[in-house]
Amino acid sequence: MPLIETEFLGDGWAYEVFTPDTAPSEFGPAASFVELWNSKRAGTALPAWKDFQIEEFGPWYGWLALEELLPAEGYESLFRLWGNRLVDSFDIELTNTRFSDAVCKVYSPDEVRFWLWLSRTHFIARATGTMDWLEHFHRLHGRSYIDITLPLADDGTTVDRYLTVTVVIAPGAAGDERHSVFGAKPQPGT
């Protein structure tokens, strides 16, 4: 099975990692996003950001985040893009913000360790959870989120960027949160 590992962090989010050859259907409502990424791969090589045309992202565009990895002792990146739907949802603009400056605003301190580990692999990450852990996101409580993070590499090998899409699942999705939410339809306008 292409699922490599599942980790549950103290903030209530589940982080799962998958091999790059995982079937896009595994990513539920983000399957077409993963299919687009796969279409840009050459064999086992990772696609580069320059391989994409912004128009290809269609309905995902406002929900995209693009991180450029920066040289650092630990994990550090710069958000080159933080989609307008993310800004609207989280009331925070992270474009041109360092990851370290976003910790405790959108990302929990526990996530730093996960991202450092992930940056040394070619794995796809799926994170699921809620924003209930942050007091200032009280209006978002009860909504579940799925983040699919795909590695990018200008040379096809060395991960230098991450492209993430966020899917919002409306409150009330039935069943086990870790599995059944992936089959739920994202609610337009949420």
Secondary structure, DSSP 8 states (H G I E B T S, - for coil): --EEEEEE-TTS-EEEEE-TTS-GGGGGGGHHHHHHHHHT-BTTB---GGG--GGGGGGGGGGEEEEEE---SS--EEEEEE-HHHHHHHT---TT-BHHHHBTTTB-HHHHHHHHHHTTS--EEEEEE-STT-GGGGGGTT-EEEEEEEEE-TTSSS--EEEEEEEEE-TT--S-HHHHGGGS---TT-
